[in-house]
Amino acid sequence: MNKKIIAAVLVFVGIVGCDSPEDDINIGEEIKVGEAVESNRIVLLNEKINIANGDGASVGGFVNGNYAFASAANQDYDCDRTISSNTNGTTIDKNEVVCVDAGVTLSGNINMKGGTLVVYGTANLSNINGNKGTLVIAESGSFSINNLNINNQFSVINYSDNFSTSNLNVSGDMENYGDIQLNQININGNGSFSNHGALIINSSLQVNKDFYNYASLTVNGDLTINGGAEFVNDCKVIIQRNFTVNKDIETSGYIEVGNTLTVNGGGVITMAESAYIKTTDLMLNNIIEGPNAGFARVDVANRTTINGGGRLKNRIDFNDANGIEVNTGQIESAVTLNQDIYLAPTACNPGTAGVLAEPEYTLVADISVPQVKGVNLSATDVTYADGLAFISYHLNGNQYAGAIDVLNLANVNAPSFTVNYTSESREFNALNIYDDQLVLAGQRSKEESGYTANSTNGALLYVVDVVSGDQLENSIDWQEIPMPSFSGNSVDKIDNNTLLFASGASGGGFFEVNLQSGSITASEGENYAKYVEVVDGVKYKLVGGNGNASLIIEGNGGLSTIDLGASAMPVDGKNVIAVYDNKAYVTLGENGLVIVNLATNEVVGTYKYDGPGLANGVAVDEDFIYLANGQSGLILLRRRSLEYYGQYKYDGSANLVDVTDNVILIANGIGGVKLLLRDQ
């Protein structure tokens, strides 16, 4: 693009369109190139702007440490007898409450005959005889014994972080609220263990009876759930080695397995909404079942084997970057594969947020609108490709006029025009660029043009070659194709020889156009055909109107129509589709943004800004959703969570937004175009 261009202002009259009306038409065109371009319309600023004025703080990870309840829960005991000096041995009789005072040590053997022992001080015990009643270790207390056997008429409640035993055998009941480490636990008979604290098992854990985890459980060996057990996880379980499930378990929190998760024939894992399992390998011989609403998520880092009896059921997002190596089982249709569905982080669940982006933004330039006969035009669309930005304009109201700007962004911090084109009769509502071909959707007065083909009422498709790298071909060579209805709303390219065009409102629809002949080869009548998008050969079509808007998806041998659950209002407003990471993002004006999962063809998210403005345009990248929200300006949402990140508010109305790499262009109607740069 480094070449000299002789300054020129060309005025064209007598252009004849492809419909060949009887008389030449004076369309009042002007094109400026070289030194004649309107450089004064570009105001260079290169100033930092603050967008992260919403909830932009990084989140993720666990809340580690003690999950113990407040010590107030330990003060509800009325002591019948208090041990207030160091004592060797004691007996707790039936219905008696004995308290060990703070600063006092109870040692030796104790006899539990059905009463309650509350330890506020220290209990360094050799043996517990009798095994009837309740032992409470308060938050301030300390407890140690070599072997602790909790029989079926005995219960232990621990609130302390200072709890030590070499071997713990539970046939009765134990509740833990402390941050403790144990070498070994056996849960047998009628045993029940409830963990409300941070519990670390230094060896393997065999669960033969009931285990309820409401906080943090770490097993430094293997965890095995056997046939007589009930296992419920409401928070976080970390297993350093293998996790074997031989009985039904439930999880609403997070489970992480260092080696292999094996679900055998007698075992079913039932996952609640937002439950998350991460494992290195998976051996599935029975069922992992997700929720009926929302999604649970399973991530496999290495190898997945789904054997004959194995089944993934209900709403699970199953992610294995290496693919499923062996699958002779069943994956139900509600299961999604490798969709990387977002899970919000909690105190129990790390979620899938990762490291959240916190970029900086620079407002590079404000670009004001061109004028025709002293009247300001309105910026309708903008797109960026290969160092050039193309901007379209029309005239608000019942009259006709339009313009095209070509902006050189080779040096993005010092943009410059290469072309300014204006017309007193052509209007442009939308555009796209493919290699060296610019296609535009717009309109002209039917009375002025004289076009009659294709039942046109003024809608037009324009095809313009980009020559010399950054110039538009002479407008007398443009391909100008009359289309049904009054206005052209959107255009995209299906292949090298076919365009997809939307026009409306009444008498319009979706039309496929052959570029060589200029003829319509396929048509689909829709009174409110709003927008088209083509991605990897799949055609996406947005239908508006007074009822619920719908998204039509055509491709890969199928045709689907998805009810978006809300109307596109106002009916003559701006609405678009953006496709990213197997989701379609659709703007519906007053009714905000709707997100469709293209794997399931379901609406999986909505967003409506709590303030003025219409959701007009949208663009999406790895980190953010960029919503052109009318008078509210540009709204940024976290892509994975739909959390509000921030807003760029200014005078004008944000109609469309284009995001390519780190370049952000916002078309703002009569307010022109804003050029932003993301700095990281």
Residue, then its C-alpha position, 0 to 999 in steps of 0.5 A: m500500500n506504499k504508493k503515491i496516489i494523485a489527488a482526485v475528486l471525481v463526480f459521476v453522472g449517468i450511471v446505468g444499473c444492471d436492470s437497464p432502466e430506460d434513461d440515464i440517472n444522475i445519481g450525484e456521486e463524488i469520490k475523493v482519493g489521495e490528498a483530496v480525502e477529508s482528513n479533517r474528519i479524523v480526530l486523533l486522540n490516542e488517549k486511555i479510556n476506562i471500561a472496567n468500571g463494572d465487576g471486573a475483578s479477577v475471580g477463581g480458585f478456592v477459599n482455603g482454610n478452616y470451614a469450622f462453624a463459629s465458636a458460639a455453637n460450642q457454648d450451648y452446654d450446661c455443665d453438670r460437673t466441671i473438671s477445673s484441674n489436671t485430672n487422670g481419668t474420669t467417668i461420665d454417667k448417663n445424662e451427665v454433662v462434664c466439661v473440661d475447662a480451658g487450660v486444663t488437661l484430662s488424661g488416662n482412661i475415661n468411661m463413657k456411660g451415656g453422658t456428654l463430655v465437652v472438652y474446652g481444654t485438653a484431652n490426652l487420652s489412653n482409652i475410652n471405655g463404655n462408648k456410650g454418649t457424646l464427646v464434644i471437642a470445642e473450638s478452643g479444645s485439643f484432643s488426642i488418642n492413639n485409637l478412637n473407636i466410635n461405636n453405634q451408641f457413641s458420637v463425636i463432634n469435633y470443632s477443633d483444629n487440634f484433633s489427633t488419632s492414628n486410627l479412627n473407626v466409625s460405627g457410630d456418628m462423627e461430625n467434624y468442623g475442624d481443620i484436621q489431618l487423619n492417618q486412616i478412617n474406617i466407616n463400617g456397620n451403622g457408621s456415619f461421618s459428616n465433614h463440615g471442615a477441612l479434612i485431610i486423609n493421609s492414606s487411602l479411604q474405603v467408605n463402606k457406610d455413610f459419608y457426607n462432605y459439606a466442606s473440603l475433603t482431601v484423600n492422599g491415596d485412593l478413595t473407594i465407595n463400596g456397596g453398602a455406602e452412601f456418599v454425598n459431596d456438597c463441596k470439594v473432594i480432592i483425590q490424589r490417586n484413584f477414585t472407584v465408585n461401586k455404589d450410587i453417589e451424589t455430588s453438587g460440588y467439585i471432585e478432582v481425581g489425580n489418576t483414574l475415576t472408575v465407575n463400576g456396574g453397581g455405581v452411578i454418579t449423579m451430578a447436580e447443576s454446576a457440579y464439576i468433575k476433573t480427572t486424568d483418566l475415566m473408566l466408565n462401566n456404568i452411569i454418570e448422570g447430569p441435571n435436567a436443567g442447567f449443566a454439570r461438567v466433566d473434564v478428562a485430561n488424558r484418556t476416556t474409556i466408555n465400555g458397553g454398560g457405560r453411559l453419559k446421561n442428561r445435561i453434562d458438558f463432557n470435555d476431553a481434548n484428546g477425544i474419547e479413545v474408546n466408546t462402546g457405551q452410550i452418550e445421550s443427546a442432551v450431553t454436549l462434547n467439548q463445549d467448555i461450558y462456564l461454571a462460576p467459581t465458588a468457595c467449593n468449586p474452582g469453576t472454569a473462569g481461569v485467569l480473567a483478562e483485565p485489558e487496557y483500552t485506548l481511544v485512538a480516533d473519533i471519525s465524524v460522518p460525511q455530509v451530502k448537500g450539507v446534511n449529516l449522514s449516519a454510520t450504519d456498519v463497519t468491518y475490518a480486514d487486512g489493515l483496512a476498515f470499510i464504513s457504510y452510511h445512509l441518510n436518516g429519514n425518507q430521503y436517500a443518500g449514502a457514503i462509503d469510507v475506506l480507512n487505512l489502519a496499517n498504522v492503527n494509531a495514525p489512521s488515514f482515509t484512502v477513499n471517501y465516496t458519497s452519493e445523493s441517491r444510493e444508501f448503504n445499511a450493511l457491508n462485508i469484505y471478502d478478499d478484494q470484493l466489497v458487498l453492500a446491502g442498501q436501497r435507492s428510490k425505485e422511482e429514480s432508479g427505474y428498476t423493476a426486476n425481482s419485484t423490487n421496491g428499492a432494495l439493492l445489492y451492491v458488489v464493488d471491487v477493491v483495486s490497487g489494494d485500498q481503492l474502490e473501482n469506478s462506480i460505473d463498473w459496480q454491480e448493482i442488483p435490484m432485490p425484493s422489498f424496500s431495503g437491504n438489511s444484510v449480506d454475506k458470502i456463501d461461496n466464491n460465486t454466491l451471496l446470501f442477502a436479507s431484505g425487508a420488511s414486507g415483501g422481503g426475505f432471504f435470497e441467494v444471488n449468483l454473482q456471475s449472472g446477478s440472478i436470484t437462485a433461491s428465495e425464502g419469503e419472510n416479512y422481517a428478514k433482519y440479518v444473515e451470517v455464514v460461517d463454515g458453509v452454515k447459513y444463519k438467518l434472523v427473522g424479526g416481526n411482532g412475535n418472537a424472533s427466530l433463528i434459522i440454521e441451514g447447513n450440514g444437511g439439516l434445517s432448524t428453526i429456533d424460537l428465541g423467546a422474545s421479539a426483536m423490538p422495535v420491528d425496524g431496529k438493528n439486529v445482528i448475529a455473531v457466531y463464536d465457539n459454537k454459540a450464536y449471539v443474537t441482538l433483539g433491541e429492547n429485549g437484549l441479547v440471546i445466546v444459542n448453543l449450536a450443539t443443542n439448538e437451545v437458548v442458553g443465556t440472555y442479557k439485558y442491560d439495566g439502563p437505556g439503549l437497545a441491543n443493536g450490534v454484537a461482536v465476540d472474542e475469547d474474553f468478552i462480548y461487545l454489545a453495541n447498546g444504543q445510547s448506553g454506548l459499548i457494554l462489555l460482558r465476560r464471555r463465559s459468565l455473562e457478567y457485566y464487566g464495564q461500559y464505554k459511554y459517550d454521546g451518540s448511539a452505538n449501532l454496530v461493533d466490529v472486533t478483529d484482533n485488538v482493533i475495535l470499531i464502533a459505528n455510532g449513527i450520526g456520531g460517526v465511528k470510534l476506533l479503539l485499541r485493546d492494549q493487551 
